[in-house]
Amino acid sequence: MTAQSSATAPPTVTADRIGGLALGALGVLAFSMSLPATRVAVHEIDPWFVAFGRAVGAAALAWVYLGLTGAPRPSGIQWRRLTVVALGVVFGFPFFTSLALTTQTSAHGAVVVTVLPAMTAIFAVLRAGERPPPLFWIASLAGVSAVLTFLIVSGEVHGALTAADFYLLAAVVLCGLGYAEGGALARELGGARTICWALVLSLPVTLPVALGAALVHPPRAGGAAWAAFGYVTVVSMFLGFFAWYAGLARGGIAQVGQIQLAQPVLTLAWSALLLGESVTPASIGAALVVLICVVLTQRTRR
């Protein structure tokens, strides 16, 4: 995907809904393995290094991409908006999920991530000026309820809230903000350049923290942990956003964002493959219900 292919002019941003949905689905597929991969990485690598080291690695890739494509520098206003993007998806989500997953499972993290589509839609109203109709909110709530019901029945929700739960909630709020702001900004910069500039903008913070974490706790891990770290660096923090932000820009932040309703179920599937957790027939039923709810959100008109 080139910088030009991910950029769209404002009049056609919400018209290309099929393309937006396809790109959004690709982004969700990439992100769905983020929690299991993070869980594997922080099992052997310091969570501070996982959170900020992945951002540094992705920023290096972003620097190369921006140089090869000759991307123009953002304007002053765009730099300020990129700060919001960085706060949400470069700092907030990776940092708080890394802390949470040192004590919680990725399957448990999927419970809290269930509210991310609704949070993204709320920030789409606050930051991007979108106004989804009532049917959209009803279908969105039904999708959240379906996933939560599945997780409760499957036994993933139990006990009182812990510090890890609050870390996950903070991650979801900041991620929703970063998704909405980035999706809106991608209408001007393109999906690829939006995440690339946000990563480069974050380097004065991410690089010193990553180096400090490496000095305090030198990263020593096996192949599985480093492979997981590579995934969250190259895919979760970099390539996944190429498709995700371009999809939000083209199809509408609130509506394309509802594709994330499928992410918790996908995350549980990846957890089963990577971490040996079982997947019951209930997950298939939940996936079908979520698919119906996603279709309903896409059939509503703004």
Disulfide bonds with the S-S distance in Angstrom:
none
